[in-house]
Amino acid sequence: QLSEDVERVSENPTDETEGEMEVHEDASSVILPDSELGTTAPSLRFSKTCLKNVFSVILLFIYLLLMAVAVFLVYQTISDFREKLKHPVMSVSYKEVSLYDAPGIAFYPGKARLLSCKHHYYDHIPPLINPGQPGDIECTTRRINYTDPFTNQTMKYALVVQGPRDVKKKELVFLQFHLNETDQDFSAIDYLLFSSFQEFINSPEKAEFMKDCESSYSSWKFSGGFRTWVKMSLVKTKEEDGSETVEFKQETSVVNYIDQRTQPRSDQLFFVVFEWKDPFIQTVQDIITANPWNMIALLCGIFLALFKAADFAKLSVKWMIKIRKRHLKRRSQVMNHIN
């Protein structure tokens, strides 16, 4: 009520002079109500203003806390992004095919001789009629000599055979080798798998091609006196520079061969089967899970919240200063009016 009186007095100075005359005329009737109002209304207004100021301060601290959390989120987001760039995730995908590109199988028989080579289907291999005797060679083969890529001194002799293609019909390649004598306690034949037999055929420098294959792929062995069953699966790996490397995974099972020839022999027979394990080509590549656009969007949201919080804090401080000045002004006007 006092503040309203002050505002009315400031607007109508004539009313103020009349009010002062009334105060002088009847001091007893005016002083008592002023004293009563001074003890009730200003205290109530002061308590409301105090509550508003306390609430504003609390709200300001809350927004400062939110700003601190936003700054921490910015730091954590940038740290996570840098960590994900350093540690990409390996992604594995499978592609189903009906026909493979026929692989090349390079054998290093040494003194052993190829007796027969045939393509069979549906995992059916008929029994051998004349084991140890030359038979039909129905496979596409090439013979190549080249220098050892690791020593560059010794010559290596390789027999390259075209591998199976039709995975739906379970195509397989069955080979038989014969070794008449050996100067070792254990007899085995080395072999090497590479991705495309056709690339070998089309290569103008087949010796260099085989040297590169031996440098890039692993070599394996199969022993004499057993039937070795090799199931292949193809793995393609995409490098960071965009290049693609190919390698083979193998599952090998060995079955004992029972030699039923009538006369005891001192020679060794080698049997090996190659087929595809499944129609799926496995592709492996590194994927960076950190998406820069997601990080930029998150940072924009965080900075927007920071600016909004700073703007609110600025307005809150201005509002508190304004309220404080208004309160002091009204208090001084009331005291002047009472005086």
Secondary structure by P-SEA (a helix, b strand, c coil): caaaaaaaaaacaaaaaaaaaaaaacccccaaaaaaaaacaaaaaaaaaaaaaaaaaaaaaaaaaaaaaaaaaaaaaaaaaaaaaabbbbbbbbbbbccccbbbbbbccccccccccccccccccccccccccccccccbbbbbbbcccccccbbbbbbbbbbbcccccbbbbbbbbbbccccccbbbbbbbbbccaaaaaacccaaaaaaaaaacccccccccccbbbbbbbbbbbbccccbbbbbbbbbbbbbbbbccccccccbbbbbbbbbbcccbbbbbbbbccccaaaaaaaaaaaaaaaaaaaaaaaaaaaaaaaaaaaaaaaaaaaaaaac
